[in-house]
Amino acid sequence: MQRARIIYNPTSGREAFKKHLPDVLQKFEQAGYETSCHATTCEGDAIDAARKAAERGFNLIVAAGGDGTINEVVNGIAGLENRPKLAVIPVGTTNDFARAIGIPLNNVLQAVETILTGEPKKIDIGQVNGQYFINIAGGGRLTELTYEVPSKLKTMVGQLAYYLKGMEMLPSIRPAEVKIEYDGKLFEGEIMLFLVSLTNSVGGFEKLAPDSSLNDGMFDLLILKKANLAEFIRIATLALRGDHINDEHIIYTKANRVKVINQDKMQLNLDGEYGGLLPGEFVNLYQHIDFMVSADKARVLEEE
Ligand SMILES: Nc1ncnc2c1ncn2[C@@H]1O[C@H](COP(=O)(O)OP(=O)(O)OP(=O)(O)O)[C@@H](O)[C@H]1O
């Protein structure tokens, strides 16, 4: 008998998941899973809950929440030898990862249907300084705006909140002096930000890392070198269409390992949350987690 554990964040998004819970449980039961659930109680609780579920032999963990909840569930199991499969029901404010694996957003029952008709696929995740990430990591003042946006504002206006906060911060953004080693190459100089990404859709910029693949063992590394305000606005506009990658201020390349050594104090951003201070070495863990992806996405991944 297959066993599934649903770990859901009751505060996520518009708190819409709970009313669907009986239907969700029933659908997983009908599909042959003996299913139970756990509502997270505070920040970090999904890490513990996921680890316990893995240790108790659940075959599938279903994370219901936003990117923050999936990140925690992954952090709970990524270090274990025997890792259950993961599935995602996206009900958060930002659901970049669910979008990347083809799970429909903001429709709980459709998401469940997609999971149950989908396939497990081995997907890369990232590791840095003992922590794991699923979408993106980065550093530089500009990346800090993701956690300076108050969550109430996030829920109310979604992605727009990031842009507004970004506009407000722009004039105060200072470059930072760094050394970045990536797969044997070295960049040394002042940067506005660097990003190490696993998926191509980041904070509403769907073409920020246009070449990223979910299962090739490589990050997309993007470095934005020192730029003035006018240059920065021009590059951000290009980035909306994915046309930023040939700009002279940008380094955009694939890398399996990225080591960042900072001269100035620099915070690490992991999947949009504060992840401690840099320096750090980012390692791509090749096909480390089995995620249930949509049938369409499974076909695309097989063809890549
Ligand atoms: N019971 C709880 N009370 C308060 N916070 C919680 C609770 N359970 C989980 N959390 C925290 O809420 C954070 C955000 O959750 P999550 O990502 O699921 O939803 P979101 O905020 O709607 O979406 P996103 O993070 O994608 O913007 C998580 O990082 C988690 O630590």
The ligand as an ORCA input file, in Angstrom:
! r2SCAN-3c Opt
* xyz 0 1
  N       1.118     28.148     10.766
  C       1.960     29.054     10.285
  N       1.928     30.331     10.712
  C       2.742     31.271     10.208
  N       3.667     31.026      9.236
  C       3.750     29.776      8.752
  C       2.901     28.738      9.239
  N       3.194     27.608      8.572
  C       4.180     27.933      7.711
  N       4.531     29.225      7.820
  C       5.557     29.977      7.041
  O       4.941     30.706      5.984
  C       5.939     30.939      4.988
  C       5.331     31.284      3.633
  O       4.564     30.232      3.202
  P       4.278     29.825      1.719
  O       5.431     29.996      0.853
  O       3.651     28.501      1.756
  O       3.085     30.766      1.316
  P       2.930     32.230      0.808
  O       3.564     33.201      1.699
  O       1.520     32.388      0.471
  O       3.628     32.183     -0.543
  P       5.056     32.574     -1.014
  O       6.083     32.236      0.016
  O       5.127     31.710     -2.216
  O       4.981     34.021     -1.316
  C       6.744     29.674      4.976
  O       8.106     29.973      4.716
  C       6.542     29.082      6.368
  O       7.741     29.091      7.116
*
